[in-house]
């Protein structure tokens, strides 16, 4: 409501001043009164605010000013907070957390594999050169499945903060033509695995997010030392204890 009023107020001021200017120019004997302009603008705002449904809450200072002007304050209901944390996979499964990143046209990805006890198995990051964020997310999924195959892991729970990747994997939306070849390779690997895929919030995918950014920073493929890395180690240990 605050943003709406601040935006519409400028328009109303210009509109009423323009009307007054035309009245003074074309109506003989017209007497200009500043108080009438203020009253008209106030009436316009009150009427428009009655029809407006805000999507975000207003600040305290605006609410105090609005009450002085006689505006009825309307705020959307408060949303219940969501507690976000990494979720362990089912027994006999591993969790493959993946994330892709793109900056200035350069794409990279990162991922992490943990068992059902939350124990770190392996992490990795990759650089893909020129590409988009969607390409990075797709390539990182393929790399993660390839690594699982190399480790003889066939029960995989994929966790990604990309809702598009989840929908592409579930075949609920069409895959862009530029990524279709990679998705053919992904499906070929998935045929020989027991795979579950879940969308997670970015806050629950922080380790993979950090690794993808590390790939962008170092511009190479590699892995991070889980025991000595001052960012990955606390995150993995915290997630393990939280569960």
Buried (B, 14 or more C-beta within 10 A) or exposed (E): BBEBBEEBEEEBBEEBEEEBEEEEEEEEEEEEEEEEBEEBBBEBBBEEBEEBEBEEBBEEEBBEBBEEEEBEBBEEEEEEEEEEEBBBBEEEBBBBBBBBBBEEEBBBBBBBBBBBEBEBBBBBBBBBEEBBBBBBBBBBBBBBBBBBBEEEBBBBBBBBBBEBBBBBBEEEEEBBEEBEEBBEBBEEBBEEEEBEBEBBEEEBBBBBBBBBBBBBEEEEBBBBEBEEBEEBBEBBEBBBEEE
